Amino acid sequence: MAHLRPTVLATAAAATLALSACGAGADTADDAAGTASAATVSVEHAQGTTEVPTEPETVFTFDLGALDTLDALGVEVTGVPQGTLPDQLSDYDGGDITNIGSMLEPDFEAIAAAEPDLIIISGRVADSYDELSDIAPTIDLSVDPAAPMESFEDNTESLGRIFGVEDEVTDRLAALESKIEATREDAASAGDALIVLTSAGEVTAYGAGSRFGLIHDVLGVTPAADIASEGPHGEAVSFEYIADVDPAHLFVIDRDAAIGDAGAAASAVLDNDLVNGTEAAQNDAVTYLDAASWYLIGYGLNNLDAMISAVDEAVAA
């Protein structure tokens, strides 16, 4: 007679116990269900450590990167800020989705009334962490510009543990790492680059360590200049500055387009002799990045894949 492995014996024993429990009455089954629903996971995040219920049912998020990740993982989200959702996330605009405020200001009354099981935030509403934590378990999944990929991966793995999709998270992150390595190889011989954002006709530049530092810090594109990385708004620059830097590549983000403000398009703002005389413009190497993708969503599983593709297409040309 073949010997049964310990795991097989344990499974048989568990089945026997389960059958015994069925005969023990509904109270025992109810107790077991209550224990399962009370399970939590400890999540480290930007503002501390929070005990979060596993597989929460009512999930609110102010962070669109987290929303993009949860959407990619097939996790249902029931509350998001309305009004500035990009096309990529338009399925969460209206319908049965609870409007939890704006990207900058939570609607505390609506949130409390809906009794969420989990609230996810990031930088734009980080100051509301304490008040939101009084309503429900709240985690701050802000991405650290000083270590963006490590931070993003930690956040994504935390979501994987919360919702029981660790294996899928592992596979998706591995695919992104492979794509990053391929882009870094293309970037090695692509020359330098300057990242600029236009807003209300003004231009700011971003460098390594900034909110858009993915291009330099992760994807390996050489910075064309030493740009101050402090704060989310970049460093104000002139057209003369762009001409003096003379980057081989120019990556452009149109903030007005991202948030739906009226104003001159980035292409019109940068259409002048100084910018048109740069190596980037002369070689058709000015890349207008998807504004909502870069400015509003940022680090999400689907969106990061698209961001990497946009940069790789530019530097591999």
N, C-alpha and C positions, 0 to 999 in steps of 0.2 A: 504494500500500500504506500502511495507517495506521501511524503511528509508535507504538511501545509506550512507555508511561510508564516512568521509571526503576524505580518500585516493582514493575511487572509484570516487567521484566527481572530484577530482583533475586529475585523469587519463582521465576522459571523457573530461574535459576542455582542457587537453594537446592534446588529439586527435583532438578536434575541431580546436585548434590553428595550429596543424600540417596540417590539411586539408586546412586551410586558407593560410598557408605559401606556399602550393603547387601551389595555384593560384596566388601567388605574384610574380612569375617569377623566372628564374634560378639564378639571382643575389643573391636573398635572400638565396637560398639553398647553393650557393657557399660560402656566408659569414658564414653560420652555419658550413659548413665543415671546413672552415679555423679556426673558433673559436675552434672546437673540436680538430683539429690537433695541436693547439697552447697550449693545456692544459699541465701543468707541475706539478711536485710534488717536494717538498723540501726534499732533502736527506742529513742527517747528516752522516759524514764518518770520516775516520782517519785524514783527512787533512782539514776539515772544513764542510761547508754546500754548496750544489750545487743544482740549479734548473735544474731538469731533465725532458725532455718531457715524457709524459705517453705513454706507448706502442710504444717505439721507434722501427723503422724498421731496421736500420743498426746498429748493436751492435758489438763492438769489446771488447774482454777481454784478458788481460794478466794473469789474475788470474784463474788458473785451478780449484780451488775450486768453484768459481763463475760459471765457465763453466759447471762443474758437476751439480751444483744446477739448472742452467737454462735448462740444458738437462733434468733433472728430472722433471722439470715443463713444458716441452714441448715448451720452448721459443726458437725461432730461433736465433742463433748466426752466424754472417757472417764473422768475422775476428778473428783469433787467431795466436799466434806465432807458427811457424812450426819447425819441426826438433826433438823435444823431447817429443812429445805427447805420453802418455802411451796408452796401448792397450784399456783401458776403454774408451778413448776419441778418438779413431782412426778414427771415422766418420768425425772428423774435420780436418783430414790431407789431404790437397790437394783438388781436385775438384773445387767447386765454392767458397770455403773458401778463403778469402783474407789473404795472409801471411803478418802479421803486424810486423815482426821482430823476435827477439829471446826472450827467457824468461828473459834476462837481458838487452836487448838493443832494443828499439822500432825503427821501420823503419818510421821515421816521414814523409818522402816524400810519401810513399805508403799510410800511414794513411790519410794524408791531401787530397791526390788525390781521395780517396774513400768517403770522406765527411760523416763520421759516425754521427749518432744521439747521440750515447752514447759510452764512453770508460770506461772500468772497469780495475783498476790496483790493485796491492797489493805490498808487501814489496820489491820484486826484482826490480821493476821499479819505486818505490815510488819517487825517486829523479827527475823523468821526469814529475811529476804531473803538474807543471806550464806550461811546453811546450805543453803537451798534452791538457791541458785546453784551450790553445789558439786555438786549432783545433776544439774541440767539448766539450760538458759537460763531465767532468771526475770525477769519484768517486773512492776513495781508500778504498777497502773493506778488508784491512789487518785485521787479527784476533789478538786481544790483548791477548798475552800469560798469562797476569795477570788475565784475566776474559774471557777465551776462549769461553765458551758456551753462555754467555751473549752477547759477541761481535758477535759471529756467528749468533745467533738468531736475533739480531738487523739488521745485514747485510741481512739476508734472508728475514726478514719482509720488509726491504726497497725494495728488488727486487720484492716482492709480490705486493707492492703498485705501483711500476713503471709499471709492466706488467699486473696488474689487476687480480692477482691470489692469493689474500690474503687468501681466504678460504682454498685453497689447501696447502698453506704454513702453516697455523695454524694446519691443520690435520697432516702434515708431521712432524712438530716440536713436536707435542704432542706424536706421535709414537716414536720418538727418545728419548724423556724424559722417556717414559715407559721402553724403552730398557736400558737406562742408569741406571735406578733404579734397574732393575733386575741384571745388571752386578755388581753394587755396592754391592748388597746382596751376590753375589758369591765371590766377592773380599774380603769381610770382614774376611773370614776364609782361604784365599788362601796363606798367608805368604807375604813376601816382594819381591820386584822386582828391577832389575837394567835395565835401557834402554841404549843400546850402538849402535853406528853407526860405520861402517867400511868404510874406504876410502883410496885407494892406500896402503893398508896394515896397516894403522894406525887405532887406536880405540879412539873414544871420547864417553863420557857418558853424559846423560841428566837426569835432575831431575825434581822436581815439579817446575812449573812456566816457563818451557822451551817450545820450539816449539813442543816437543812431550809430554808435560806435561798432555795431555789428559788422559794418563794412570793413573796418580796419582791424578791430580786435579779434574777431572770430573768423572772418573770411580772408584776412591777410592782404587786403589791398593797401598799398603804401600810402600814408597820409601825405598830401602835398604841402601841408603847413602845420605848424604847431598851434592848434586852436585850443583855447581854454575850455575845459570840459565841465566846469562848475555850473550847476543849475540846469533847468530843462529848456532854457530859451536860446542857448547858443551864444555866439559872439557876433555883435553887429559888425558888418563889413560893407565896404563900398564896391562899386564896379571896378574902380581903380585897383583895389586890393585883389580882386579876382584876376584881373589882367596881370598884375605883378606876380601872383602865385603861378599863373599859367599852367593849370593842371592838365595832365593827359586825359583824365576823365572828370566829368562834372556830374554829380548825382544831385537831383533837384526834387524837393518835396514842396508841394503847394498847400500850405496850411488852410488858406481860404476855401479851397476845394474840399479839403477834408471835413471841415466843420460847417460847410454850407453858407459861408459868408460871401456876400457880393464883393467883387474886387477884380482887379486885373489878373488874368491867368499868369502863372509863373513864366510861361514861354514868352508872354508879352513883356513882363518885367525885365527879363534877361535879354531881350532883343535890342541890343545896342552895340556900338562899334567895339567897346572895350571887351565885352564878353565874347562877341563874335570873333574877335581876334585871337582868342586863346587856342592852344593846341587841341583842347577837347572839342571846341566848336568847329575848328577847321577840319578835324578828322571825324566829324559826325559821332562824337563820343560823349554827347550830352544826353543823359538818361533821366527822363521824367518818371520818377517812381510813383507807384500807386499811392496817392496821398492818404487815403483812409487806412490802407494796409499798414503803412509805416507810422502815421501820426496817431491813429486811434486804436488800432488792434495790437500791433507789435508782436510780442512773443506768445504765439499759440501754435499748436501742432500743424494745422493746415496752413496758417498764415506765414509761419516761419519758413516752411517749405517754399511758398511762393516768393518770399523775400529773397531767399538764397538763389532761386532760379533767376530772378530779375538781375541780381548782381552778376551771376555767372554768365548770363547772356551778354552783359555789357563788357566784361573783361575778357571773355573768350572770343569776342568778335575780331 
